């Protein structure tokens, strides 16, 4: 920047001398310099003398005594407008928001209009428009840019390039150019369609819930523009996440769901016949179904862009991580070995939030937190707060502690643009800025679309009961269509009659569509029919791998580059994995997992594993990513295996459960060829993600027809370490188990783990696929009785039940059959050793709890005709674990045999807090289980 473009060119004589003295002080003791001068020094560098000014002139030239102080105050005012203009902006359609004018009033800074006229423009605006002749005009220009129908919050952004780019955009007003006459007429037509749809439903289906968009009609306009911008950048997919408000309008106008289909759902008429025949619209539904305002869809536009609106339950905000996970999957190419290749332009997410939910729901900040984390970033999501200025019936002062709903985003350096939803042209401009920002900086951005809610929370509510002040204003306030129609009349682009005719014609179009619907029989009642492929369960699949292949994989996993220096102790531990292939030792849990992963990659399925400390494993058992002891460089040995046909990645996740689990569910939905795995650090951490299990993972297929093969590893077992990390709350997943919705396993064998992973991968693209929950081990990870011989991996399949070796040899002597899972099964095995002295009993390890393997268990029981007692043994309290789930099945196959429970009594806490107490109780359970009748 040349000298005459800096503040210093305005000063001479003593004033310039003073500034130069202050700069010297700034270099040595910046804390002693006025903060405003510090800002100028940081921005413009050292004060310099103009080339035509001699040193003598600097000392003697005359200057206005108060010029320097006025300039500083004018700069302060300009910066205040940039930072605080939003506080007085015209962003509230009902004009009912708080406003603060004093921070941008020249009087606050002791400045008059004449003072400002004397300040050079370049001090206040860089590269100002040529029409701005003096400082006063510059201030007026800034006020117009920062306090109109669009308001900006960018002061919290740390990156200087970002901030200056946004500042330049705002102050040049490049995206606020006037629309052409045709564009304005098209915009009015769009607003008329949006409003007309809601009006038609309101009049035709009186009292029906629709959670209307009215008051935020321009949400559709905003999304339309984002779609247009996406076409310009050749983006392939836009994923949308939103709650129920406005969803029907978005489905209809953004995703092109025909009016007939929507009206049919209100009229209780089958809608399938109105689905577009060209295949452009895809919708799915499960056998149990869901309400219309929870449904999603996928639309393929003629341009090739795919729009996807995610299916979503009533829980506000929980869909956001699902959508970002889908977006990451849509961006990644996973059909080659190594890391997935990401194209951030291939897809992006639009996340629509409620104004009460954005600051109120923790999952929002979880999503913002991982937005730039390498394993989870998507190159920026565009967040839209559909701001009704109210929750269900809750005013903002009861809803949050912040000034704006959007304030939580500031902590993540996310730009925030507030825009008045009653100004559709401003909304279009904001969409352009947001999309361009995302493209340039690959970061999230928030659009706070400020409007109102024309009716109550749903159309049967009377909002005047709880919010009279607001709703008296709402009832007197014209709609955005009316306001924009009047604007075009005033601009002489249309006559009032044209606006009215347009409204009537669009309403007539909807009536014609509804007339077609009325021709069909009025019933959508249907039998609940579960698909046969779901009822049949997972098939038995041979999943062994020949020994030569496993041996080669194992050798390649242990061959590292010469320049890589592994941590010596870890290198020694991993090198022991050679021994099982030399006839020594066993393949432990982590080793079996790695071999399974490698073979799955060779079969052509990509793998994505995430979780807190997932790279090494919580219990230091996995070590899929190694770190150079000298440089810290990462090495992923599995990338070096031969014949791999797909990518592999394991990411350590943020300390987040709900959002990360949702993210992985979304990733797997978008990429069904990927074996997506989420591992909880401890199983009880999944408590924080129950909303994902309840609303998506367990029920997505029966509600929405969505298939998922997501794998969840939840470390589980009592080991005397206290209550919390003992239990993965197995009982919760069994309680949710129905209709073959998922597989729940509690394994006691590394070989069985190898086979169940391979079975899951082989089934990923099949209609029979379902999620897999494994309550995985902790202390058993290296237990010799859990380890596998190489031969156990080369043949066979996943076994839903395993029988204890050495027991049950003499069928006539067996009087008691014990059923156990996971760690307790190994505790029992440890006790009985080779079975000597335990002829009276047999132990059956139930490896798969759901679907419950009744037929296989019955076949085992029938082999022991003298058995009198079936005992279910577990280490969890009686009201937890698997006992209450298994009991009905045992009753069905008992055939008069006594059924008993062995375990801890009913407890409110999952485990003892004291290790010694645990040992005593665990010993009692084992002894009681093994005792004779």
Secondary structure, DSSP 8 states (H G I E B T S, - for coil): --GGGSGGGG--HHHHHHHHHHHHHHHH-GGGS-HHHHHHHHHH-S----TT--HHHHHH----TTHHHHHHHHHHHHHHHHHHGGGG-S--TTS-S----GGG-GGGGT--HHHHHTS-HHHH-TT--TT--SHHHHHHHHHHHHSSSEEEE-TT---HHHHHHHHHHHHHTGGG----HHHHHHHHHHHHHHHHHHHHHHHHSTT------TT-THHHHHHHHHHHHHHHTT--EEEEE--STTHHHHHHHTS---HHHHHHHHHT---GGGS-TTS-EE----SS---GGG--EEEE-TTS-EEEE----SSTTTHHHHHHHHHHHHHEE-SSSSS-EE-TTSEEEEEEEEHHHHHH-HHHHHHHHGGGSTTT--S--EEEEEE-S-SSS--GGGT-SSSSGGGGGGGGT-EEEEEETT-HHHHHHHHHHHHHHHHHH---EEEEEE---SS-SSTT--GGGT-HHHHHHHHHS--HHHHHHHHHHHTTSS-HHHHHHHHHHHHHHHHHHHHHHTTS-S---------HHHHT----------HHHHHHHHHHHT---TT----HHHHHHHHGGGGGGGT-S-B-HHHHHHHHHHHHHHTT-EEEEEETTTTT-TTS----SEE-TTT--EE-GGGG-TT--S-EEEEE--S-SHHHHHHHHHHHHH-TTEEEEEEESSGGGGGGGHHHIIIIITTHHHHH------EEEE-----SS-STTT---HHHHHHT--TT-EEEE----HHHHHHHHHHHHHTTTSTT--EEEE---SGGGG-TTT-B-HHHHHS----SEEE-TTSSSSGGG--EEEEE-HHHHHHHHHHHTT-TT-TTEEEEEE-EEETT-HHHHHHHHHT-TT--EEEEEEEEETTSTTHHHHHHHHHHH-TT-EEEEEEE---SSSS-SSHHHHHHHHHHHHHHHH---
